[in-house]
Amino acid sequence: MDARDKIRVTEAAERIARPGRTPAQVRALWHRWMDAGIIPPAVETEWGAGGLAFIFPESAAAIAAVLFDLYDAGAVTARHQLASMWRYFAEPQHDGGEPLITHVLAEVEHGSPCFLVLTYWRHQTTGEIAPTCGVRFHEELDRPFEAPSQFHEPVSKCVTPLHLLLARFVSDLPAQVN
């Protein structure tokens, strides 16, 4: 297996760690989320003298950093929602396309501000809450998201500046920690 675009959990944890969360804590959370099905299964391969290691696409560390940040803030805590958001970032948005995280990291590398907008909507009659999320680039930030139905109204919105959170994952940019 070509390891140039792959990363081990230990390496990902070093990149994700920040004040208040050590690499050991990141590794432990990563493994818990793997066990819970939030982070998709890894490829297990021989890696150097240390024996077997779980390896992921390098972009997985950036996805984990975003989701860990949302989880720490209490913005997203449900397992199914975290797993859905992982797929949202990791899978191509259309046939033949690249994963969303690849596009986001390219924009960050070019210095373009981009934001993850998480909106919670309440159904006017049932009170049911429906979350939506999407990525907006600077020029699109004011463009509204469509409600799940005409009967839903927004009750809260969380805007995460991805360009600040992910700067440490692209080359030639200074690392910034929220």
C-alpha positions as YAML, in Angstrom:
chain: A
units: angstrom
residues:
- id: 1
  name: MET
  ca: [0.00, 0.00, 0.00]
- id: 2
  name: ASP
  ca: [1.26, 3.47, -0.87]
- id: 3
  name: ALA
  ca: [1.68, 5.29, 2.44]
- id: 4
  name: ARG
  ca: [2.36, 8.78, 1.05]
- id: 5
  name: ASP
  ca: [-1.25, 9.95, 1.38]
- id: 6
  name: LYS
  ca: [-2.04, 7.82, 4.42]
- id: 7
  name: ILE
  ca: [-1.86, 8.62, 8.09]
- id: 8
  name: ARG
  ca: [-1.80, 6.51, 11.24]
- id: 9
  name: VAL
  ca: [-4.06, 7.31, 14.18]
- id: 10
  name: THR
  ca: [-1.00, 8.34, 16.21]
- id: 11
  name: GLU
  ca: [0.04, 10.87, 13.54]
- id: 12
  name: ALA
  ca: [-3.52, 12.13, 13.17]
- id: 13
  name: ALA
  ca: [-3.75, 12.60, 16.94]
- id: 14
  name: GLU
  ca: [-0.60, 14.74, 16.93]
- id: 15
  name: ARG
  ca: [-2.11, 17.02, 14.28]
- id: 16
  name: ILE
  ca: [-5.54, 17.21, 15.93]
- id: 17
  name: ALA
  ca: [-4.27, 17.82, 19.49]
- id: 18
  name: ARG
  ca: [-4.83, 21.31, 20.86]
- id: 19
  name: PRO
  ca: [-4.97, 23.01, 24.23]
- id: 20
  name: GLY
  ca: [-7.37, 21.01, 26.36]
- id: 21
  name: ARG
  ca: [-7.03, 17.81, 24.34]
- id: 22
  name: THR
  ca: [-3.80, 15.80, 24.33]
- id: 23
  name: PRO
  ca: [-2.74, 13.40, 21.57]
- id: 24
  name: ALA
  ca: [-3.51, 10.51, 23.94]
- id: 25
  name: GLN
  ca: [-7.06, 11.82, 24.45]
- id: 26
  name: VAL
  ca: [-7.49, 12.23, 20.69]
- id: 27
  name: ARG
  ca: [-6.31, 8.65, 20.08]
- id: 28
  name: ALA
  ca: [-8.70, 7.32, 22.71]
- id: 29
  name: LEU
  ca: [-11.65, 9.25, 21.25]
- id: 30
  name: TRP
  ca: [-10.70, 8.19, 17.70]
- id: 31
  name: HIS
  ca: [-10.72, 4.51, 18.71]
- id: 32
  name: ARG
  ca: [-14.03, 4.90, 20.59]
- id: 33
  name: TRP
  ca: [-15.58, 6.50, 17.51]
- id: 34
  name: MET
  ca: [-14.19, 3.68, 15.32]
- id: 35
  name: ASP
  ca: [-15.78, 1.14, 17.67]
- id: 36
  name: ALA
  ca: [-19.07, 3.09, 17.59]
- id: 37
  name: GLY
  ca: [-19.11, 3.19, 13.78]
- id: 38
  name: ILE
  ca: [-18.72, 6.97, 13.51]
- id: 39
  name: ILE
  ca: [-15.29, 6.74, 11.90]
- id: 40
  name: PRO
  ca: [-15.35, 4.12, 9.11]
- id: 41
  name: PRO
  ca: [-13.12, 1.06, 9.43]
- id: 42
  name: ALA
  ca: [-9.46, 1.59, 8.71]
- id: 43
  name: VAL
  ca: [-7.06, -0.41, 6.63]
- id: 44
  name: GLU
  ca: [-4.86, -2.51, 8.88]
- id: 45
  name: THR
  ca: [-1.38, -2.86, 7.47]
- id: 46
  name: GLU
  ca: [2.20, -3.54, 8.46]
- id: 47
  name: TRP
  ca: [3.89, -0.26, 9.26]
- id: 48
  name: GLY
  ca: [7.60, -0.19, 10.04]
- id: 49
  name: ALA
  ca: [9.11, -2.00, 12.97]
- id: 50
  name: GLY
  ca: [6.06, -1.33, 15.14]
- id: 51
  name: GLY
  ca: [4.01, -4.03, 13.45]
- id: 52
  name: LEU
  ca: [0.40, -3.48, 12.47]
- id: 53
  name: ALA
  ca: [-1.22, -0.06, 12.31]
- id: 54
  name: PHE
  ca: [-4.59, 1.34, 11.33]
- id: 55
  name: ILE
  ca: [-4.15, 3.77, 8.47]
- id: 56
  name: PHE
  ca: [-6.58, 6.25, 6.99]
- id: 57
  name: PRO
  ca: [-6.57, 8.73, 4.14]
- id: 58
  name: GLU
  ca: [-4.64, 11.78, 5.29]
- id: 59
  name: SER
  ca: [-7.79, 13.91, 5.02]
- id: 60
  name: ALA
  ca: [-9.42, 11.82, 7.77]
- id: 61
  name: ALA
  ca: [-7.48, 13.81, 10.36]
- id: 62
  name: ALA
  ca: [-9.06, 17.03, 9.09]
- id: 63
  name: ILE
  ca: [-12.55, 15.51, 9.19]
- id: 64
  name: ALA
  ca: [-11.94, 14.25, 12.72]
- id: 65
  name: ALA
  ca: [-10.72, 17.69, 13.82]
- id: 66
  name: VAL
  ca: [-13.97, 19.28, 12.60]
- id: 67
  name: LEU
  ca: [-16.20, 16.66, 14.23]
- id: 68
  name: PHE
  ca: [-14.24, 16.61, 17.50]
- id: 69
  name: ASP
  ca: [-14.59, 20.40, 17.65]
- id: 70
  name: LEU
  ca: [-18.36, 20.22, 17.12]
- id: 71
  name: TYR
  ca: [-18.62, 17.41, 19.66]
- id: 72
  name: ASP
  ca: [-16.59, 19.33, 22.26]
- id: 73
  name: ALA
  ca: [-18.81, 22.38, 21.76]
- id: 74
  name: GLY
  ca: [-21.94, 20.26, 22.25]
- id: 75
  name: ALA
  ca: [-23.18, 21.25, 18.79]
- id: 76
  name: VAL
  ca: [-23.32, 17.64, 17.57]
- id: 77
  name: THR
  ca: [-23.36, 14.70, 19.97]
- id: 78
  name: ALA
  ca: [-25.62, 12.04, 18.42]
- id: 79
  name: ARG
  ca: [-23.73, 9.07, 17.01]
- id: 80
  name: HIS
  ca: [-25.85, 8.83, 13.84]
- id: 81
  name: GLN
  ca: [-25.43, 12.55, 13.18]
- id: 82
  name: LEU
  ca: [-21.64, 12.41, 13.64]
- id: 83
  name: ALA
  ca: [-21.42, 9.38, 11.31]
- id: 84
  name: SER
  ca: [-23.58, 11.17, 8.74]
- id: 85
  name: MET
  ca: [-21.36, 14.25, 8.91]
- id: 86
  name: TRP
  ca: [-18.26, 12.07, 8.48]
- id: 87
  name: ARG
  ca: [-19.76, 10.67, 5.26]
- id: 88
  name: TYR
  ca: [-20.75, 14.19, 4.16]
- id: 89
  name: PHE
  ca: [-17.11, 15.28, 4.30]
- id: 90
  name: ALA
  ca: [-15.51, 12.00, 3.17]
- id: 91
  name: GLU
  ca: [-17.63, 10.96, 0.19]
- id: 92
  name: PRO
  ca: [-17.79, 12.62, -3.23]
- id: 93
  name: GLN
  ca: [-20.75, 14.98, -3.55]
- id: 94
  name: HIS
  ca: [-21.37, 13.84, -7.14]
- id: 95
  name: ASP
  ca: [-20.21, 11.09, -9.49]
- id: 96
  name: GLY
  ca: [-16.57, 11.46, -10.40]
- id: 97
  name: GLY
  ca: [-16.04, 14.24, -7.88]
- id: 98
  name: GLU
  ca: [-13.67, 14.52, -4.98]
- id: 99
  name: PRO
  ca: [-14.70, 14.31, -1.34]
- id: 100
  name: LEU
  ca: [-15.92, 17.60, 0.12]
- id: 101
  name: ILE
  ca: [-12.99, 17.71, 2.56]
- id: 102
  name: THR
  ca: [-10.57, 17.74, -0.39]
- id: 103
  name: HIS
  ca: [-12.30, 20.80, -1.83]
- id: 104
  name: VAL
  ca: [-12.45, 22.52, 1.57]
- id: 105
  name: LEU
  ca: [-8.73, 21.92, 2.23]
- id: 106
  name: ALA
  ca: [-7.87, 23.30, -1.23]
- id: 107
  name: GLU
  ca: [-9.86, 26.45, -0.48]
- id: 108
  name: VAL
  ca: [-8.17, 26.81, 2.91]
- id: 109
  name: GLU
  ca: [-4.77, 26.40, 1.28]
- id: 110
  name: HIS
  ca: [-5.64, 29.22, -1.14]
- id: 111
  name: GLY
  ca: [-6.58, 31.45, 1.80]
- id: 112
  name: SER
  ca: [-10.33, 31.42, 1.12]
- id: 113
  name: PRO
  ca: [-12.55, 31.67, 4.19]
- id: 114
  name: CYS
  ca: [-15.03, 28.82, 4.45]
- id: 115
  name: PHE
  ca: [-17.55, 27.91, 7.10]
- id: 116
  name: LEU
  ca: [-19.53, 24.90, 8.26]
- id: 117
  name: VAL
  ca: [-23.08, 26.02, 9.00]
- id: 118
  name: LEU
  ca: [-25.10, 23.69, 11.22]
- id: 119
  name: THR
  ca: [-28.75, 24.68, 11.58]
- id: 120
  name: TYR
  ca: [-31.38, 23.13, 13.82]
- id: 121
  name: TRP
  ca: [-34.95, 23.47, 12.57]
- id: 122
  name: ARG
  ca: [-38.15, 22.97, 14.61]
- id: 123
  name: HIS
  ca: [-41.35, 21.72, 13.03]
- id: 124
  name: GLN
  ca: [-44.07, 24.26, 13.84]
- id: 125
  name: THR
  ca: [-46.73, 21.73, 14.81]
- id: 126
  name: THR
  ca: [-44.87, 18.66, 16.08]
- id: 127
  name: GLY
  ca: [-41.88, 20.38, 17.66]
- id: 128
  name: GLU
  ca: [-39.58, 17.79, 16.06]
- id: 129
  name: ILE
  ca: [-36.02, 19.06, 15.57]
- id: 130
  name: ALA
  ca: [-34.28, 18.44, 12.24]
- id: 131
  name: PRO
  ca: [-30.60, 19.34, 11.78]
- id: 132
  name: THR
  ca: [-29.00, 20.37, 8.49]
- id: 133
  name: CYS
  ca: [-25.41, 21.22, 7.69]
- id: 134
  name: GLY
  ca: [-23.56, 22.63, 4.77]
- id: 135
  name: VAL
  ca: [-20.32, 24.30, 3.81]
- id: 136
  name: ARG
  ca: [-20.38, 27.90, 2.69]
- id: 137
  name: PHE
  ca: [-17.51, 29.85, 1.25]
- id: 138
  name: HIS
  ca: [-17.06, 33.51, 2.11]
- id: 139
  name: GLU
  ca: [-19.12, 34.88, -0.77]
- id: 140
  name: GLU
  ca: [-21.97, 32.46, 0.00]
- id: 141
  name: LEU
  ca: [-22.18, 32.86, 3.78]
- id: 142
  name: ASP
  ca: [-25.32, 34.99, 3.70]
- id: 143
  name: ARG
  ca: [-27.11, 32.64, 1.29]
- id: 144
  name: PRO
  ca: [-29.78, 30.88, 3.37]
- id: 145
  name: PHE
  ca: [-30.15, 27.13, 3.65]
- id: 146
  name: GLU
  ca: [-33.43, 25.57, 2.65]
- id: 147
  name: ALA
  ca: [-35.61, 24.33, 5.49]
- id: 148
  name: PRO
  ca: [-36.47, 20.62, 5.59]
- id: 149
  name: SER
  ca: [-40.10, 21.62, 4.87]
- id: 150
  name: GLN
  ca: [-42.29, 24.69, 4.75]
- id: 151
  name: PHE
  ca: [-43.36, 23.90, 8.31]
- id: 152
  name: HIS
  ca: [-39.85, 24.14, 9.79]
- id: 153
  name: GLU
  ca: [-38.35, 27.27, 11.31]
- id: 154
  name: PRO
  ca: [-34.72, 27.76, 12.37]
- id: 155
  name: VAL
  ca: [-34.13, 27.65, 16.11]
- id: 156
  name: SER
  ca: [-30.32, 27.70, 16.29]
- id: 157
  name: LYS
  ca: [-27.32, 28.00, 14.05]
- id: 158
  name: CYS
  ca: [-23.69, 27.10, 14.67]
- id: 159
  name: VAL
  ca: [-21.12, 28.57, 12.27]
- id: 160
  name: THR
  ca: [-17.65, 27.01, 12.43]
- id: 161
  name: PRO
  ca: [-14.83, 28.82, 10.60]
- id: 162
  name: LEU
  ca: [-13.22, 25.86, 8.83]
- id: 163
  name: HIS
  ca: [-10.39, 27.99, 7.47]
- id: 164
  name: LEU
  ca: [-9.18, 28.63, 11.02]
- id: 165
  name: LEU
  ca: [-9.77, 25.11, 12.28]
- id: 166
  name: LEU
  ca: [-8.14, 23.39, 9.30]
- id: 167
  name: ALA
  ca: [-5.19, 25.73, 8.64]
- id: 168
  name: ARG
  ca: [-2.86, 23.29, 10.40]
- id: 169
  name: PHE
  ca: [-3.73, 20.58, 7.84]
- id: 170
  name: VAL
  ca: [-2.53, 22.44, 4.76]
- id: 171
  name: SER
  ca: [1.05, 23.26, 3.85]
- id: 172
  name: ASP
  ca: [2.59, 26.70, 4.19]
- id: 173
  name: LEU
  ca: [-0.08, 28.03, 6.55]
- id: 174
  name: PRO
  ca: [0.48, 28.77, 10.23]
- id: 175
  name: ALA
  ca: [-1.44, 26.52, 12.57]
- id: 176
  name: GLN
  ca: [-4.33, 28.24, 14.32]
- id: 177
  name: VAL
  ca: [-6.25, 26.76, 17.19]
- id: 178
  name: ASN
  ca: [-9.74, 27.86, 18.18]
...
